[in-house]
Amino acid sequence: MSVLRLQGLALILSAVSLLIGLLGPQNIGIIGPQATMFLITISSILFILGIPAIHSAQPTGWIGMAGIVLLEFAALIALGFRFNIVPWPSSLGDGLALTSAVAGMLGALIVGWITTREHVFPAWAGWAFMAYGLLNFTTGLFLFNSQLGMLIPYLPILQAVALVAYGYFIYRKPITAIANKYAVPLS
């Protein structure tokens, strides 16, 4: 099994663990909050490991790489909050949270837009990823009890749909033929 296929599998497992962690058995009292945080942390780590496969599958130059780097940066900051490396009620924590939200939104917009323009992945996966990035950022700006804040429970579903689509098509297709078609010679 190639590294690219493992990364596609990591994206699928990231989506599944995110959904189980946020919408799963803790709602009916089977697992506690520690298990929920563990699943969400595993989802973040798998996301960080799997997301570069999108660029490998649809090489789009510096713009695509910038989108992947922004997504990785946002996920690393979020992981820093999960591990309590960054103190939350502080000006540093607030600034990093905003930086993570903006980087994640821009990365999702870039990668999603490139997906809609290229014909490697289905266009709906790119639209779902762009919608997730925009909604994640805009709902963070408003209070939870506002009308836009009511979309927050649907964000993990939108992210999971996009990640499963990317992961499935990376895992399923022989990407080497696609990657060689779009490859740019180094010399």
C-alpha angles and dihedrals in degrees: 000000000000126000090246092058090048089053090051089052089049090056091051092048090046090057093046095048091046092053094045090047096049105029103020141092098325088076090065096038101256098120130024134233093270091060090046092053090046092054092047091049091050088050091054093049092048089048091053091049096044107039097077088066089073090064091045091052096046107024106197104165128244097336092058091045090051090054092051092047091051091050091048091048092050092048092049091052090049089049089052088057090048091054091045092240090133118054107236108207094055139091090253091054092048092049093048092047090054091045090051092049094049093044091048092049094048092045092049091047093050096045093042093049092049089050091055091050099045122061099224098095128025112276092233089065089058092047091049091050092049092048090050092051094049095043093046091055098041096046088052090059094057133058120267092245094056122099093255091045089062088072092068096094090056096053096083090051092052092047092047092051091053094044093048090050093050092043094046095051092044091049096043105042128069093244096184092079091050094044092049090050092058098033117124116217114244096222 
